[in-house]
Amino acid sequence: MNQKFRENKSNVARTALGLVLSFILIAGYLLFIKLGVVRFSDSVAKLSLSWLVFNTIRYLFYVFVAASLMLIFRLNFAKFKRSGTLLTTWMFFIVFLVVTTVFALTQNSTLGAGALYGSVFVVSRGVFPFVTGVLAVMALSTLIERAAKIRGITALFILVLTMPIIFNTNIFYFGTGWSVTGIVALGFASAISANIHRHRKTIVALSVVASVASIIIMGIVSQQYHGNLETALRFISMSSPLIIVPAMVITSYIPLDKSSDKIKANTKLDFITITSLASLVTITGQPYTSILKSWNSYFQKSFGEFPGLLVSSLIYAAVIALVAFVLYQWVVSSPTGKSLQSSRYDCSIFELSDYVHVNFKKCMHGLVSRHGLKILAIGAVLILQALAVLSTHQSLKMVNLMSRPDMSILWFSFVLRWQTILIGTVFVLAVFWFFLGLSNRYWFSLITTTVISLVLSIATYIKTGARSEPIMPADLDELNSISQLLQMVSPVLLIGALIAVIVLAVGVFFLEKRTGSFKLRHSTRIVLVVLPIVFFGFIKDVSIEDTAMSNFFENFSIYKSASNPLLGAQENGPYLQFARNMNIVVMAKPSGYSKAGVKQVYKRYSNLAHSINVNRKNKLSDQTFIFNLSEAFSDPARIPGLKLNTDPIPNIHKLEKSTTSGLMLSFGYGGGTANTEFEAMTGLTQGNFDTRISSPYSQLVEHLNVAPNISQGFDYSSAIHPFVGTFYNRIGVFKKFGINKFAYLGSKYKISNQKKLGNSTYLSDETAYDNALKQLKEKSDGQFINLISIQNHYPYTGNLYPNTSFKASGNASSGTGRKQQIENYAQGINYTDTAVAKFKKKLDSIDKPITWVFYGDHLPASIYDSVMSSHTSLLLHQTDYFVYSNKYAREHGAATKLNGRPYAGANDFISLALEQANVKVNAYEAMLTEVSKKLPVPWIKILDETKSSTYGMRFVNSNGGLLHYASLTKKQKQILHDYQIIQYDITAGKQYSQKLGMRP
């Protein structure tokens, strides 16, 4: 009883000592080394007594750290001689580093994948030199002890430590002492400390005096030569003899391996050793610096500077100690850990390596027999992830990669994007772990996971072929109609699937019976069930910035753009891309949003619609509207510092003078085509959305029950795009919009009269307009056409148009290749100008009312980068627009030119077209009319706030000036509030407005 009490008391004491030591190490690190939480830094300008006291205490802390590590080495040398100790410690470090690094990656998106690879390959990668150094000391412990007994070795060792100081060169790569050689030097110092028996107090005293003197002298020198004290601590580092010698003296008071014989058969390290090593890892490992800093900042805000430091250090030390202890116990109690404690490993690592060399085949056979099922599972998971990635392709080429459409999918996926694809296996692995922990049946878990993954891959391949998009969260709604879906499947296929399930079930039964269950400890099973649940619970936030999952996956260079979901699935793998579309923050809920609030807005604009319609005569369905997005079209004349020898767009300039026209504000620069298109089609503005909505087409539209847009006001609608249709999820979006026909390259509707200009790879605007004219002829009644050109898409490099006559000059055209790019672009829009003039002439010859909205989606990519600044930012988002009604429409009530908007958003085009065509409006269109006439153009938000729909909003007035929300009039704020209520209701709310008919 007394014996057990003494053992428990000893364990409590060791635990307390380990926690205290860990706390001191972490608190000292924060206070003296890294974070500058005290008033002194190395860059202060003058010597002072308080500065000297602070740095003397810092010096003593360094001695304490060095002595602590030496004591750990000294007390464990007997254990270090056993290869089993080395291998279990190596395993522990890998597990500890992986767990803590994964946590670090969830907190910091800039660490990079290398931190995790460094945790797994801890020796070869060298990311954690402290760990490598400790393992080196353990591996070399026998040699170190032998060398420590050589006569005169102590003096020689001190000389070696002194040489880098004398020559001011890092001769032995000791660095600051935390390098591999620096840690080995401390291990060697701990061994030779046994040689120090005399004058120990004198040596310590002299070391302290010499150190303080060096700080003062070097401070004076640094102050004279540098004007500050940044080199005052040149002789004070973990590899300095002024640190190591007194630490050796302190260590010498502890007898070397006093209980070596008793612990020889025990490979386990004690709590003090494990917690101390773990604490030193976290204060010397780069991935943990930001966590420790943010942790400390949080507690300092709550408790004050110094108390906060103590609280954060105590909690951090306790957490590290707990994690390290639990993981170490898990490692040593695992089957592998237990085998490493057997007598087979009661030898040095060199003797073990000799044994493995002689008995290589036997060792490999034992390795495979013990871990064969694990290796098989890892291989299966990798293959399933590879098949999932390949299922997103219909070709062996990267046809969706605009920069290199001829690139092999194998090269792209498994060479260029290997780390992103590799980390995507965590989804498959999580499913496998969940089933394994739940059932404790290896073959059942592996085969079930395989079947699920293969079914999803087949479904992805089928959907990619049919709609050029991967499986999306919105597709899960189809499961509600599972009975109807099964009716569409061939009975033969269903019977075959049922037989396959039966065969698999029988196969699982016999495999489990023959090989036996995959026996796992209850604690392991609980972990395997809980981890996937936690992972899938948090993965929905992967698309939300600064969340744990977003930070983690950003470290692996994931494809974040939402503009092309299929390319995203090919870049990230279909599972990660699916997760990125799960939880989208659309916009903040406006105050007063409710069913009653929506109804109130509806009534207000229904009354306004009646007032507007008094002076309107035409019906929308009788009209033909053409919304013409002209790729990258804008007038180069507005670019400061750029001059062209002649006007590239004279016809458009002439047309703009005679019809409704102005400048359109694009939310994108060099990109964002579909976002502008979304605004034009729906009348909704990106300015109301949360900034995390980077592509409404891809992130939003298909999730809506109803997606109101201008095409729904017509009996027939079509879209024409003389390019591939997969970008921005247009195929799915246009289907959701209710557009009857989408003609694109590769669709069942042929793009006719295909022409290319010069050396361009894109079809011309003339081709786009020819296909629009063809569509106009197919329908005698009113219709809507969404015409999207491609001719002026980047790149503009090389000999794009050999016969160009345009010459660029000015500062904006300076830089490598920029002049040629601008000249090529000018020639391209000149071709557009000619095609526009021809198209206008053709429209005027058609005897039915046609209103044509022409707009550039954004400025051309890259060619104006040199003029980008805070002063030109707004200017570089201005493109041209005009609204033109043909001769027949003007003869039947359409306007020639409206006062219009000198600055407009694409969301204004519906109301401008309706007014130009003299068309009657409904409540929704009346609201858009009010927005267009009385509200400044909503512009890019500077900040987001999920609780305020107006926070961070900016606007552009009719003079091109920027306004903030506070500058709006009371009337304008009311219009904006009404607008936001309807936009929120449509995109994020209950769609009460759609039941009232608030749509174009």
N, C-alpha and C positions, 0 to 999 in steps of 0.2 A: 504494500500500500504506500509506504513512504517512498519506495523506489519509483512508483508510478507518479506520485505527487511531484517528486524532484524532476522527473522527465517532463511532465507537463509545465512545470515552472520554468525549466530550461527552454522549452519550446516557445513559451510566451515571451521570455526574455530575448530569445533570438529573433522572434517576429518583430518585437518592439525595436530592437537594435537595427534590424534590416530596414524598417520603415523610417527610423530616425536618420540613418545613413542616406537613404534615398532622398528624404526631404532636404537634408543639408546639401547634397549634390545638386539638386534641382534649384533650390533657393539661391545657392551660391552662383550657379550658372546664370540665373536671371539677373542677379544683383551685380555680378562682377564682369561677366563675359559678353553677353549678347545684346541685351535689350536697352541698355542705357536708361534704366529706370531711376537712377540717382543723378544728381546734378553734374557729376564729373564725367567727361569723356576725354579720349586721348587727344582731341583737337583743341582743348582749352589753351589759352595763350600764355598764362602766367603760373608760376609755381606758387603754392600756398600750403600752409600747414594742414588744412583740412584735406587738400588734394593728396598730400603725402601720406596722411593717415589712411585715407581710403585705399590707396594703392598698396600700402603695406599690408592692410587686411586682405586685399586681393591676392597679394603674394602668398600670404599664409594659407589662403583657401586653395591655391594651386598646390602647395605642399601637402595639404590635407588630402586632396584628390589623388595625387601621386602616391601618397602613403597608403590610402585606402585600397587602391588597385594593387599595389605591391603586397599588401597583407592578404588580399584575396588569392593572389598567385602563391604566396608563401604557404598559406594554410592548406592549399589544395594540390601541391606538387605531387604528392603520392598518388592522388586520384588521376592527375593529368597523365601519369605514365601509362595508364590503361587506355587502350584504343577504344574500349567501350565508352569511357567517359567522353573522349573526344567526339565520337560519332553521335552520341545522344545529345551532347551540347550543340553540335552542328545542326542536328535535327531541330532542337529547341529554337535555336537562333532563326532558322528558316521559317518555322511556324510563327514565332513571335513577330518577326519582321513582316511576313506576309499579312498577318492579321492587323498589325498596327499601321502598315503602309496602306492597306486597303482603306482603313479609316481615314488616314491622312489624305488620300486621293478624293474621298468624299467631301473633304473640307476645303480643298484647294485644287482648282482646275488647271493650274499652271505647272504642277510638278512634273508631268509627263509620264509616259508608260515606263520609262527607264527605271523609275524608282521601284516599281513592282518587279521588273525583271532582275533588278539588283538584289531584291529580297530573296528571290528563288535561287539565283546563281550568285550567292553571297561572296564566294571567294573569287571566281573568275571575273565578275563584273567590277568589283572594287568600289561599289557605291558606299559600302559601310566599312571603311578601313579599320575602324576600331574592332569590329567583329572578326575580320580577317586576322588582325593582329593577335587577338585573344586565342583564336584557333591555332595560329602559328606557335604561340607560346606553349600551348598544350601539346602540339605535335612534337615540338623541340625540347620538351621539358627534361628528358633524359640527358640530352646533349648540353643543355643549359646548366644543369646541376654539375655535370662533369667539368665543364669549362670554368664554373665558379670556384672550383678547388685548385685551379692552377695558380701557382705562386706569382704574385705581382699583378694579378688580373684586375684588382680593384683600382690601382693607380692607372693602369692602361685604359680601363673603362672610363675613368674620369677624364683622361686625356682625350679620348675619342669624343666625349660629350663637349669638351671645350673647343675642339678644332673648328666646328662651324661658327663659333663666336669669334675666334681669332681671325679666320679668313673671310668672315661675313658671307659665307656661301653654304648652302644647304647640301653639304658634301654627302651625307649618309641618308638623305631624304627623311630626316627626323621631322621636318616641318615644325609645326607648333606642338608636336608631341602626340597628336592623335592619328598620325599615319601608321601604316603597318609596321615599318621599322621603328617608329617611336614607341609603339606598344610593346614590341619585342624587346626594345631597350629597357623598358620598365620591368618586363618579366625577368630579364637578365639581372637588373639591379636588385630585384627582390631576392634572387638566389645568392648574389655575392654580398648581400647585406649581412649574411651570417659571418663574414670575415671581419666585421667591425665590432670590436670589443672594448677599445680604449678611447678615452677622450670624447665620448659621444656627446656630452652636454656642450663641450667646447666647440665641437664641429658644428652643432646646430646653431649655437650663438654666433659663431663667426659667419656662418652662411646667411643668417638673418641680417647681421650688420653689413656684410658685403652686398646683399641684395638691396637694402635700403640706400646704401651709399651709391650703388649703381643707378638706382632710380633718380636720386638727386643729381648726380653728375650728368647722366644722360638727359635729364630734364633741362639742365642748364644749357648743355650743348644743343639740344633740339630747339630750345627757345631762341638761341642765337642764330642758328642756321635755317630753321624752318618757320620761325615766328609762332610756333605752337609746341605742344608736348607730345606730338604723335609718335615719336621714336623714343620716348622716355623709358618704355618698358622693353627695350630691345633685348635685354638679357634675361627677361622674366617670361619664360614659356615652359610648357610641360616637358620639353626636351633639354632645358637648361640645367647645367650642373648645380646652379644655385637653388633649383627646385628638387632635383633628384637626390642630391647628396643628403640634405636633411631628412628627406623622406626615407632614404635607406637607413639612416640612423634610427628613426622611429621604428621602422620595420624590424631592425636588429634586436629589439627588445622581445620579440616574439620568437620562441624556440622553433627551429625549422622542423615541421612535420613531427611534432612531439608524439602524436598518436598514429604514426604511419602504419604500424603493424596492425592496429585495430581496424583501420579504415581501408586497408589494402583491397579487401574483397568487395568494397562498396563503391559503385561508380557514381552514385547520386551526389549532386551538389546541394549544399544546404540553402535555406531560405535567404540568409544574408548574402551569399554569393550570387544567387539568381537575381534578387531584387537590385543589388548593386550593379551588376553587369547590365541588366535591363535599363536601369536609370541612366547609366553612362551611354548606352546605345542611343537613347532618345535625346540626350543633350549633345551628342556628337553627330547624329545622323541628319542630313539635310532635309529629308521629308517632314521631320517633326518640328522644325523651327517655327514655321508659321502657326501651327496648332498651339504650341506652347506660348507663343507671343499673343495670339488672340485670346487664349484661355486667361492669361495673366491680365490682359487689358480689360476683360469682362469683370474680373473680380476687383481690379483696382477702381473701376467706376463705382462699384457697389460699396467697397470698404475703405477706399483711400489708397494712396500710393504704396506705402510700405506694408500696412496690414493686408492689403489686397494681394501683394506679392507673397506674403506668408501663407495666406489662405489658399491661393492658387497652387503654390508649391506643395502644400500638405495634401490637397485633394489629388493633384496630379501624381504625386508620389504614391499615394494609396492606390489609385487606379492602376498605375504601372505595376506596382508590386502585386496586386491581386491578379491582373491579367497574366503577368509573367509566371506567377506561382501556379495558377490553374493550368496554363498551357504546358509548363514544365512537367507537372504531375501527369497530364494527359499523354505527353510524349513518352515518359519513362514507363507508364503503365500500359502503353500500347503493345501489341504483339512484337513489333520490331524493337521497341525500347526494352522490353523484357529479354529478348534474345541477345541484345547487346550487353546485358548485365551477366551473361553466362560466362563460364570459365574459358570459353573459346577466345574471349576478348580480353583475357587477363594477360596482356602483352602490349608492347609498344606498337605504335602505328607502323613502324618500319618492319617489325616482325610479322604483323598482320598482312602487310602488302606482299611480303615474301611468300606467305602461305597462300594468298590469293593467286599469286603468279604461278605457283607450282600446281595448284588445284583449281585452275581457272574454270574448266568445264563443270566441275562439281559445284563451284560457287554460283555460276550462271544458272545451272539447273535448279539449285536451291532458291535462287532469286526468283526465277520464273514460277516455280511451284508455289512459292509463298505469295507472290504478287501478280500472278498471271491474270486473274480475273480483274484486278484493278487496271492492268495494262490494256486488257481487252475493252473495258468500259471507256477508258480514255480514248482509245482508237475509234471506238464506235461513235462517241460524242463528236469527235473531230470530223469524221466522215459525214455524219448527219448534218452538221453545220455547213460543210462544204456543199452538200447536195441542196441544202436550203438556199444557199447563195446562188448556185447555178440555176435553180428553178426560177429565178427572176429574169433569166435571159431567154430570148427566142432565137438568138444568133450566137455564133462563136466570136463575134466582134462587139466592141463597146459602142453600139450605134447611138446610144443616148449621151455619150460623152462628146460634146461639141468640139472640144479641142483636139481629140484623137479618136474619131469614130471607127478607125480601122484597127484599133488596139485589141489584142487578144483578151478575152475575158479571163483566161487562166492567168496571164501575166498580171492583169490589173487586180484581180481578186486575191491571188495567193502570193504575189510578190510585192506589188506596190501597196496593197491595202491589207497585208497579212495580219498586222497587229489589231486592226479594227475587227477583222473577221474572226481572229482568234478569241478576242475578248467576248465576242458574241456567243461563243460556246457556253457562256455562263447560263444562258436561258435553257439550253438542252440539259446541261449538267444539273441545274436546279430541279428540273422535272424528274430526272433520274434519282437524285438524292431524296426527293420527297417520297417517291414510291418505295425506295429502298428502306428509308427510315420507318415508313408506315407498315410495310409488309415483312421486312427482314428476309425477303426473297430476292436473290440476285437476278435470276433469269426472268422472273416475272417483271421486275422493274426495268431491266434492260430492254426486253422485247416490247413491253408496253410503251416505253419512251420512244423506241425505234418506230413503232407503228404510228404513234401520234405525229412524230416529226415527218415521216414519209407522207402521211395523209396531207399535212399542211403544205409540204413541198409540192405535192401534186396539185393541190388546190391553187397554190401560188402560180405554178406554171400555166394552169388552165386560164386563170384570170388575167395573167400577164398577156397571154396570147389573145384573149378576147377583148380586153379593155386597156391594155398597156399600163396597168397599175397593179401593185401588189395587194395582198390581203390587208384591209384597213379595219379599224375598230367599228366603223359603220356597217361593215359586212356582217357583224355578229347579230344585227337586227334580223337578218335573214333566217336565223335559227328559230325565230318565232313562227316561221312558216315551214318547219321541217317536214311536215306531212305533205305539203304541196310540192316541196323540192324533191322528195323521194318519188313522187308520182312522175316526175320528169326523167327519172333514171330508169334505164332499161332493166326489166325484171331479171334478165340473165346476169347483168352486172351485180345486182343486189344479191342474187343467190351465190354468185362467185365470191362476193365479199363475206357473206355468212359462212361459207365453207372455209375461207381463209382464216376467219376468226376461230373457228372450231379447230382447224389444224394447228394454229398458233397456241391455242389453249392446251391441246394435247401435248404439243412440243414442250411447252413450259412445264407441264406436269412431270413428264419423263426426265427432263433436264434437272429439275429440282430434286427429283427422287434419286437420280443417279449421282449427282455431284454433291447433294446435301445442301442445306440452307446456308446462306451467307451469314454466319453468326456475328452479330454486332452487340456490343454492350448497350444497355438501356440508355446510358448517358449519351452515347454516340448516336443512337437512333433518335433521341429527342432533338439533338443538334441538327441532324439531317432533315427533320421535319420542320423545325422552327426556322432555320435559315432560308429555305425557299419561300416560306410564307412571308417572312419579313422582306425578302428581296422583291417578290411580286407585289407586296403591299406598297413599296416605295417606288417601284420602277415606273409607275404612272406619272411621276413627277420629272421624268428625265428630260422633258422638253422645257421645263420651267427653270430659268436661270437661277444660279446660286443655291439650288437644292442639292442634297447629297448625291443623288443619282446623276444629275446633270454634271456636277463637278467631276464625279468619278469617270464617266464615259468621255467627257471632253479631254481628259488626259490621254485618250487613245485616238485623238484626231478624228472624231466622228464627223460625218457630213451633216451640217446643221441646217443647210438651206431647205426650205419647204417648197421650193419652186418646182421641183420634179420628184414626186414620190417614188417613181420607179428607179430613177438614178440613185435616190437615197437608199432604197432597199439593196441596190447593187453595191453601193459603197459601204453600207453599214451591216448588211445582212437583213433579211426580212423581219426577224423577230425584234431587233432593236428599232427598226423603222416603224414597226407596228406600235411599239411602246411610245415612240416619240409623238404619235398622233392620238394618244389616249386622253391626256389631260391638258386641254388648251384653255388658257385664260383669254377670253374674247374681249371683254371690256367691263369696266366698272359699272355697277348698277346705278342708274341715275336716281336721285331722290324722287320719291313720289311714284315710282314705278309700281303699277298694280293693274288689275283688269279694269278697274274704274278709271285709273289714270290714263290708260290707253284709249278707253272709250271717250274720255273727255277731249283728248287730242283729236280723235277721229271726228267728233262733232264740230270742233273748231274749224278744221280744214274742209269738212263737208260744206259748211256755210261759205267758206272762202271760195271753194270750187264753184258753187252756184254764182257767186259774184263774178268770177273770172269768165265763166261760160256765157255770160250775157253778151260778151263781145267776141266769142269764138264761134265758128260756124262748121268746122270740119270734124269728122269722126276718125279716130285713130286707125281703126281696122281697114278704112278705105285708103289709107296712105301707104307709101313705101318708104321706109327709113333704112338708110345705109349708115352704119357706124363703122368708120374706116380708121383702124389703128395703123398708122404708118410707122414702121419699125425705125426707131432711133432718129426720127425726123426733127430737126430744129434748124433755125437760121444761124449760120456761123457769124453773121454780121454783129450779133450781140456779144460775141466773145471779146473781152478787152485784150488789147495787144495782138489782135489778129486782123490781117487784111488780105482779101482776095482780089485778084486782078479784074474780076468781073462778077456780077451777081449770078449765083448758081440757080436761083429760083424766081426768075422774073414773072412767070405766069401766076405763081401762087401769090406773090406780092400784089399783082394787079387784081387778082380775085379777092384778096383780103380787103382791099379798099372799097369794093363794091358790095360786099356781103357781110353778114355777121361774123366777126373774127376777134381774135385777141391772143393772149398768152395763157397757156395752160400750165398749172403748177403740178409737176410730177413728183411723187414722193421718192422716186428712185433716181439715181445718177448712174448711167451706164447699164442699168438693169431695172427689173421690176415691171416688166411688160404686163404680165397678167394682173398685177395689182391695179394698174391704171385701167385695164380692161374691166376688172371687177367693178370699179367705181362707175365707169361709163354705163355698164349694163344694169346696175342695180340702183344707182342714185345714192348709194351709201358712201361715206367717206372714211378713209383710213385714219383720219385725224381723230375720230371717236374711238377707234380700237385701242386696246392695249398694244404696246410696241412689240410684244412677243408674237403678235399675229403678223408673221413675216410674209405669208402667202395665203390670203383668204380662199383662193381656189383650192389649194391643197389641204389646208387645215380646217376649213370651215364649211364650205358649201355642201359637201356630200353628207355632212352631219345634220343638216337642217331638214325638218319635215317638209317645209315649203321654202323654196328659194326664189322669191319674187324678183323679176327683172323685166326690162322693157320688151323683150321678145314675146312675153305672155299677153301683150296687148294686141297681138296680131293673130290672124287665123293660121298663118304659116310663117315659119322662121327657119333660117339656115345660117350656117357659119362656113366661111371659106378661108383656108390657110394653106398657101402653097409651100408647105414644109411638113415635117412629121407632126403628128397630133398628140404625142405623148407628153410634151412639155406642159408643166403647170396643171397636170391632171385634167386637161381640157376635155378629153373624151367623156370622162365621168361627170364633169361639171356641166357640159352642154346637155347631157342627158338629163341631169337634175333640173336644169333651167327649162327643159321642155322644148329645146330646139329640135326641129324635125329632121334636119339634115346637116351633117358635118363633113365637108369635103376637105381632105388633106392627103398628102402623099402616102399611099398605102391603104387608103380607105376604099370602100366599095364604090364611092363616088369619085370618078376620075378627075384629076386636075388637068384640064386641056390646055392647048397652046403653050406648052412649057418652053420658056425662053430664058437663057442666061446671058448676062452682059459681060463683055471682056473676059477676064479669067475668074470671075466670081463663081463660087459653088452654089449660090442661092438663086432661086427663081426670081425673075424680075417683077417690078410693080405692074408692068404691062400685062404679065401673065395673071396677076391678081385681078386687075380690072377686066380683062377678057372673060374670066370666070364669073365675075360679078354680073357682067352684061348678059352672059349666058343664063344665069339664074334669073335675072330680070325678065327675060323672054319666056321662061318656063311657066311663069305665073301671071295671069292677066289681072288678077285682083291685087289688093294690098298685101304686102309682106315685109318682114324684117330681115335684113342681111347684116351679119357681123363679119366684116372683111378685115383680115389681119395679114399685113404684108410681111415680107422677110428680107427683101432686097438689100437694105442698108444695115443689116446686122454685122457686128464686128466679126472677124478682124478686118482692118483696112490696110494691112501691110503688103509689101511687095509690089509687083507689077499687076495690081488688081485691074486697072483700066488703062491699057497701053496708050490709048488715044486721048487721054485727058488734056484739056487745054487750060486747066486752072493752075494758078501759081499762088502760093501762100507766102506771106512775109509777116514780120513782127515777132515780138518776144514769145507769143503763144505758140509759134511754130518752131521754136528752137528746141534742140534736143535730138538725140539719136533717132532717126527715122520718123520723127513727128511731122515734119514738113510734108513728106510723101503721104503719110496717113491722112492728113487734113486735105490734101489735094485729091486723094482717092475718094474721101468722103464727099467732098464738094462735087465731084463728078457723079457720084451715086445719087445725091439728092437732085442734081440737075436732070438725071434720067427720070427721077420721080416727078419733077416739075413738068417735064414733057408729057409723061403718062397721065398726070392729073388734068392737064389742058385737054388732052384727047378724050378722057373720060367725061369731063364736063360737057364737051361738045356732043358726045353720044347721049348723055342724060337729057340734054335739051331737045333732042330729037324724038324722045319717047313721050307718047301721049298718055301719061298717067302721072299723078302727083308723087314726086320723089324728093325727099329731103336727105341731104348728104352731110353727115358730121365727120369732118376730117381732123385728125389730131395725131401729133407725135407722142409716143409713149414715154420717152426719156431722151436725154442727150446721148450721143455716141460714147461707147465705153473707151476710156483711157486716153483719147487724143487731146483732151483739154485738161489733163491732170495738173499740168504746170501752172495753171491759173487758179486752181482751187485754193481758196482761203476763206476766212470768216467773212470777208467783204464780198466775195463772189459766190458764196454758197447758194444763196437764193437764186441768183442769176443762172447758175448752172443746173437749175431744176425747172427752167422755163422752156417750154416747147410751144409750137404754133398750133392754133386750131382755127377752123372756120366752119360755119353752118350755111350750107347752100341749098336753096330750093330751086328745082329746075323750072324751065319756062312754063310748062303746063301747070305746075303747082302754083306759080305766081299768078297765073291767069285765073286760078280758082281759089283765091283768097290768101295764099301764102305770102309772107313778107319778103321783101328784098333784103333789107338790112335792119336789124334791131339795134337799139342802143347797146344791148348786150353787156358783157362783162369784160373790161380790159384785162382783168386777171380772173381766171376761172379754174375750178377744179374739174376733173373728169366727171365727178358726181353731178355737175351742173348740166351736162349735155342732154339729159332727158328733158329737163324743163326748157332749155334753149331750143331744142328741136321741136317740141310741142308748140312753143310760142311762135317760132318761125313758120311752122306749117299751119298755124291758126287752128289748132286742134283743141277740142274740149278736154277738160281734165277731170279727174276724180280726186278724192280726198288726199291720197298719197301724192299724186302729181301736183296738187295745189300746195302741199307742204314743200315739195322740192322747188316749186316756183318761188315760194316765200324765202326759202333758204338762198336761192340763187340771186334774188333781187335785193335782199336786205341784210344778209349775213356775210361778213368777210370770209374769204376762202379758208377753211380749216387747214392747218399746216402741221408739219412734223412736230410731235410732242418732244419736249426736252426732258420730261420726267413722267413716271407712271405712279399711280396710287390706286390700289384695288378698291378703296373705299370712296373715291371721288372720281366722278366721270369727267370733271373739268380740270383736274389738277394737271399742270404742266402743258395745257393746251396753248397753241399759238395760232395766229391768223394772219392773213395777208389782205390788206385793204385795197381799194381801187387804185391807189397810187403806188402800190408795190411795197408799202411799208409794213413792218412786222408789228403785230399787236399781241398782247396777252389777254387772257380771259377777263381780267379786272378792268380792261379798257373798253369792253363792250358796253353798249347802252342797255338799259333795262329791257327794252323791246327785243334787242338782239339776243340777250341772255334767255328770254322766254322762247324765242324761235329755236335757239340751240337746244334748250331743254326738251322741247317737243320733238325735235329731230332725234335727239339721243334716246328718248323713251321709245320711239318707234324702231330705231336701229338696234337698240338693246333687245327689244321684244322679238324682233325678227331673228337676230343672230345668237342670242344667249338666253332669251326669256321663254315665255310660254306661247308666243305667237298668237296672242289675243287679236292683234291687228289683222291677221290673215283671215280670221273668221268674220271680220268686219269688211273684208275686201280691200284692205289698204295695200294695194300693189299696182304697178303700172297697167 
